[in-house]
Amino acid sequence: MDGIDIAYRLKRLGLSQSAIARDLGVSASVVGNVIHGRISSFEVACHVAKLLGMRPSELWPQRYTFRPRGRSPRRQGEITGEAAMPTD
């Protein structure tokens, strides 16, 4: 779903970006920019998603989908029982 679809669905529910902004204490431009994916604000994204009965990861999968990065070399050593060597 893109920003235009999200804005349309909000409008169909009788919700304006200005009203959402007032509820959250941010500017309407912040709400619009989050909706269209130009900036990220997890608080705004969660609020918009909740209004639409969805999760942020459903509306903005490229931004809010969990992608594990793997273990760091230090943490990997803790798992295998090896001590991590400090680098100076």
C-alpha positions, 0 to 999 in steps of 0.5 A: 500500500502506498501513501496515496492509498493510506491517505485515501483510506484515512479520508474515507474514515473521516480522518484528516491528517490535521486532526491526526497531527493535533491528536499527536501534537505534531504538525500536519506535514509530519503526518503527511511525510510519514504517510508518504514514506518521506520521513520515519516516526514510529509513534505517528506510524503506529497511530496511523496504522492503529486507525486503519486497523493494521500494523506499521509493518503492513503499511510500510514493510520496507521500513518497519519489518524486523530483519535480524542482522546476525550476531556480532563477533563479540556476541558469537564468542559468548555463545560458543564459550570463547572469550572475545579478544580485545583489540587495542 
